[in-house]
Amino acid sequence: MKTELNYINLSYQTNSNKEYHIPLSYQLFGKDLFTAPVILVNHALTGNSEVAGDKGWWKQLIGENKVIDTKKFTVLCFNIPGNGYDHFLIEDYEDFTPSDIANIFLRGLEALHIKNLYAIIGGSLGGGIAWEMLAKNPDLAEVFIPIACDYRTHDWLHAQCLVQKFLLNDQQEPLQKARIHAMLCYRTPQSLNNRFRNQYNPEKQLLESEDWLVYHGKALNERFSLKAYRLMNHLLMNINADGSRLQKIKARMHMISVDTDLFFPASEIRMCFEKLKEKKEDISYHEIQSIHGHDAFLMEYQQLNNIINNILQTHEKC
């Protein structure tokens, strides 16, 4: 499955009062627009609009006869402007916040004449942007599935992003260093210890775990831009949907956490769920069990498949 990159040209004034021309790019998978329910998928920090197909980063979930069945749904994914997938980069990244990206995505939906979505699904940063979108437009979707994310950036995550910012402003190998630090936040001590068990690579004269981290640093440097990474880290650092508007979201909400997540701890997501449950009906909580931490939403596909399958089947019966 391969679909072309499409563009919507927007003039946009940021919340910081800066004027930008935004070539908002997106991809569509599955059924043609307006012939089936639309599911919007928001990508994570180093992701992009290619969510399905041979190189799709969520191809285990999205495709023909898969949980998100492209024979039943139209799947839409925008690129976060500045992620570089469409060669558009933003120099002054601090001009933008997740609120701006949410506004731009809402403008994109408007340009495509999509008034309502069947579902919004987003993991990590993508889920945070989805929270912002629904806080701004509570009637937008029937179903909301935020995965491994919260409606705001809490202190621990903000602190890790601050370390990332320092590393990304370093003069020598900034992206590689930031990625190595990030991998230690995406995973857990148990995940790394169980995998590598202090194994030493005599040929490279370093621990296998060190070799793995260096590999991930170099690999991201080859496929991702430093400018894009600075922007994405800044966005992750500043998720801040209006908490007073969350209870107004009309979508049936299914919050999914990872029990070992160090970025968006399950305890924080449960706390958000408990508060919303007091004021909102049609809300549920699900938890992925994994030793792998935050990255489990990109690894524990069987669990995630089962959870999302149950959610979508339940709503199809309603």
C-alpha positions in Angstrom: 0.0 0.0 0.0 1.5 3.3 -1.1 -0.3 6.7 -1.2 1.0 10.0 -2.4 1.9 12.9 -0.2 -0.8 15.6 -0.5 -0.5 19.3 0.5 -2.8 21.9 1.9 -1.3 25.4 1.7 -2.2 27.5 4.8 -1.5 31.0 6.1 -1.2 30.7 9.8 -0.6 33.1 12.7 0.9 31.3 15.7 -0.2 31.9 19.3 3.1 33.9 19.5 1.8 36.2 16.7 4.2 35.0 14.1 3.0 34.7 10.5 3.9 31.5 8.6 3.1 29.8 5.3 2.4 26.2 6.2 2.5 23.5 3.4 0.5 21.0 5.5 1.2 17.6 4.1 -0.8 14.4 4.7 -1.5 10.9 3.4 -4.7 8.9 3.0 -5.0 5.2 3.3 -8.0 2.9 2.7 -11.3 4.0 1.4 -11.7 7.2 -0.6 -12.8 10.3 1.4 -16.5 10.5 2.1 -17.1 6.9 1.3 -16.3 5.5 4.8 -15.8 6.7 8.4 -12.6 8.7 8.8 -9.9 7.8 11.4 -7.3 10.5 12.1 -4.0 9.1 13.4 -1.5 11.6 14.9 2.1 10.5 14.7 4.7 10.5 17.5 8.0 12.4 17.8 10.1 10.9 15.0 7.1 9.6 13.1 5.4 10.8 9.9 2.3 10.5 7.8 3.2 7.0 6.5 1.3 5.0 9.0 0.4 2.0 6.8 1.9 0.1 3.9 5.3 -1.7 3.6 7.2 1.1 5.4 4.3 2.2 7.6 5.4 2.7 11.2 2.0 1.3 12.4 1.5 -1.3 9.7 0.9 -3.9 12.4 -2.3 -2.1 13.3 -3.4 -0.4 10.0 -4.1 -2.2 6.8 -6.5 -4.5 5.0 -8.1 -7.0 7.4 -6.1 -5.5 10.3 -7.5 -4.0 13.5 -7.9 -0.6 11.8 -9.2 -2.1 8.6 -8.5 0.0 5.5 -11.3 -1.9 3.7 -13.7 -0.3 6.3 -12.2 3.1 7.1 -10.4 6.1 5.6 -7.2 6.6 7.5 -5.8 10.1 7.5 -2.5 11.2 8.9 -1.0 14.8 8.8 2.7 15.5 9.1 3.5 17.8 12.0 4.7 20.9 10.1 8.5 21.0 10.5 9.1 17.2 10.9 11.0 17.3 7.7 9.3 14.3 6.0 7.9 16.7 3.3 11.2 18.7 3.4 9.6 21.6 5.2 11.6 22.7 8.3 11.1 25.4 10.9 14.0 27.5 12.0 12.4 29.3 14.9 10.8 26.3 16.5 9.9 28.1 19.7 7.3 30.1 17.7 5.1 26.9 17.8 3.3 25.0 20.6 1.2 21.9 20.5 -1.8 24.2 20.6 -0.6 25.7 17.2 -0.2 22.2 15.7 -3.7 21.4 16.9 -5.0 24.6 15.2 -3.2 23.7 12.0 -4.6 20.1 12.0 -8.1 21.5 12.6 -7.6 23.9 9.7 -6.4 21.0 7.6 -9.6 19.0 8.4 -11.6 22.1 7.5 -9.8 22.4 4.1 -10.6 18.8 3.4 -14.3 19.4 4.3 -14.1 16.9 7.1 -16.6 18.1 9.8 -16.6 15.0 11.9 -14.2 12.1 12.5 -15.1 8.6 13.5 -12.0 8.4 15.7 -8.8 10.2 16.7 -5.9 8.0 17.7 -2.6 9.3 18.8 0.5 8.0 20.7 2.9 10.0 22.8 3.3 13.5 21.2 0.6 12.7 18.7 -1.8 11.9 21.5 -1.0 15.1 23.2 -1.8 17.1 20.1 -5.1 15.1 19.8 -6.0 16.2 23.4 -5.4 19.8 22.3 -7.6 19.3 19.2 -10.5 18.0 21.2 -10.2 20.6 23.9 -10.6 23.2 21.1 -13.4 21.3 19.3 -15.2 18.9 21.7 -17.6 17.7 19.0 -15.0 16.6 16.5 -14.9 12.8 17.0 -17.0 9.9 18.1 -14.1 8.0 19.6 -10.8 9.2 21.1 -8.0 6.8 21.9 -4.9 8.6 23.4 -2.0 6.1 23.9 0.9 6.6 26.2 0.2 10.3 26.7 -1.6 12.8 28.8 -3.3 16.1 28.1 -0.3 18.0 29.5 3.4 17.7 30.0 4.2 16.9 33.7 7.3 18.0 35.5 9.3 14.7 35.0 8.8 14.7 31.2 9.5 18.5 31.1 12.8 17.8 32.8 13.8 15.1 30.4 13.0 17.4 27.5 15.1 20.1 29.0 18.1 17.7 29.0 17.2 16.9 25.4 17.3 20.6 24.6 20.7 21.0 26.2 22.1 18.1 24.2 20.5 19.3 21.0 22.2 22.7 21.4 25.6 21.0 21.8 28.2 21.5 19.1 29.4 17.9 18.6 26.9 15.2 17.5 23.9 16.8 19.1 21.2 14.7 17.5 23.1 11.4 18.3 23.6 12.4 21.9 20.0 13.5 22.4 18.7 10.2 20.8 20.9 8.1 23.1 19.5 9.9 26.2 16.0 9.6 24.8 16.3 5.8 24.3 17.0 5.5 28.0 13.7 7.3 28.7 11.7 5.3 26.1 12.8 2.0 27.6 13.3 0.8 31.2 16.3 -0.6 33.2 14.7 -4.0 33.1 14.2 -3.9 29.4 17.9 -3.1 28.7 19.3 -5.4 31.4 17.2 -8.4 30.3 18.2 -7.8 26.7 21.9 -7.2 27.0 23.0 -8.9 30.3 26.3 -7.1 30.3 27.4 -8.9 27.1 30.7 -7.5 25.8 31.5 -7.2 22.1 35.2 -8.0 21.8 35.4 -7.0 18.2 34.1 -3.5 18.9 35.5 -3.4 22.4 32.4 -2.2 24.1 29.2 -3.4 25.7 26.5 -4.6 23.4 24.1 -2.1 25.1 26.5 0.7 24.3 26.7 -0.5 20.7 22.9 -0.5 20.5 22.6 3.0 21.8 25.3 4.3 19.4 23.5 2.6 16.5 20.2 4.3 17.4 21.9 7.7 17.6 23.6 7.3 14.2 20.5 5.8 12.6 18.3 8.7 13.6 20.9 11.2 12.5 20.8 9.6 9.0 17.0 9.9 8.6 16.0 12.9 10.7 16.9 16.6 10.8 18.4 18.4 13.8 15.9 21.2 13.2 13.0 18.8 13.2 14.2 17.1 16.4 14.5 20.4 18.2 10.9 21.3 17.2 9.5 17.9 18.2 11.3 18.0 21.6 10.0 21.5 22.1 6.4 20.4 21.3 6.7 17.4 23.7 7.9 19.8 26.4 4.8 22.0 26.1 1.7 19.9 25.8 -0.9 21.9 27.7 -4.5 21.3 26.6 -7.1 23.4 28.5 -8.0 21.1 31.5 -11.2 22.9 32.1 -12.5 21.9 28.7 -11.7 18.1 28.8 -15.0 17.2 30.4 -16.8 18.8 27.4 -15.2 16.4 24.9 -18.1 14.4 23.4 -16.1 11.5 22.1 -16.2 8.2 23.9 -12.8 8.1 25.4 -10.4 5.2 25.9 -7.2 6.1 27.6 -4.3 3.6 27.1 -1.2 3.7 29.3 1.9 1.5 29.7 2.5 0.2 33.2 6.3 0.9 33.1 6.2 4.2 31.1 8.8 6.6 32.3 7.7 9.5 30.0 4.0 9.4 30.6 3.6 7.3 33.8 0.6 5.1 34.1 -0.2 6.7 37.5 -0.6 10.1 35.9 -2.8 8.8 33.2 -4.9 6.9 35.7 -5.2 10.1 37.8 -6.5 12.0 34.7 -9.0 9.1 34.0 -10.3 9.2 37.6 -10.8 12.9 37.5 -12.6 12.8 34.2 -14.7 9.8 35.2 -16.4 11.9 37.9 -17.7 14.4 35.3 -17.9 12.4 32.0 -19.6 9.3 30.9 -18.3 6.9 28.2 -14.7 6.9 29.4 -12.5 3.8 30.1 -8.9 3.0 31.0 -6.7 0.3 29.6 -3.1 -0.6 30.5 -0.5 -2.4 28.5 1.7 -4.6 30.6 5.3 -4.5 29.4 8.9 -4.3 30.6 9.7 -2.0 27.7 8.4 1.3 29.0 7.1 4.1 26.8 8.1 2.3 23.6 5.8 -0.5 24.4 3.1 1.2 22.3 5.3 0.6 19.3 6.3 -2.9 20.4 3.5 -4.7 22.2 1.3 -5.0 19.1 -0.7 -8.0 20.3 -1.9 -6.2 23.4 -2.5 -3.0 21.5 -4.3 -4.9 18.8 -6.6 -6.6 21.3 -7.4 -3.3 23.1 -8.1 -1.3 20.0 -10.0 -4.2 18.4 -12.3 -4.4 21.4 -12.8 -0.7 21.4 -13.8 -0.5 17.7 -16.0 -3.6 17.8 -17.8 -2.2 20.8 -18.5 1.1 19.1 -19.5 -0.6 15.8 -22.3 -2.4 17.8 -23.5 0.8 19.3 
